[in-house]
Amino acid sequence: MVATKELNAHVAIPDDKMARQFASTLTVSTIGTVGILRLVKQCHLISEVNSRSDRIGCNFRLSTLFYASVLQQVGESP
């Protein structure tokens, strides 16, 4: 997080909750794996978020409701 701040990076990519909270105290924006998958789908670089998360072996620790919401945002169903 400190390097992100020192390098004036636009965003950090932590998936763990404590790292995201720490980034928030430094006013560093964050995006996680699911956010990246959503972004690349919106940019038409992949066709599906759901199949990609399965293929890359993501063992997400997030609520079913949150993941379903993300899939809905990109026009997919859980």
C-alpha positions, 0 to 999 in steps of 0.5 A: 500500500505504501508503494502504491501511495509513493508511486502515485498509482491510481489503484491497489489490487488487494483481495484481503479485507485488512489490506483494503481497510488499510488502503482506505486509511491511506486514501488509496483506491482498491479493486479485487479479483472480482472487480478486475474480472468485471472490468475486463468483461465490460471492456469486452476482453472476456466473454464471461466472468463466471466461467473465468473465475472457475477456470483460474481456480479462484476460491472466493471468500465472498458472499453469494449475494455479492457475487450474484450481484456482480454477475447481474451487473455484467449481464450473467446469471449465477 
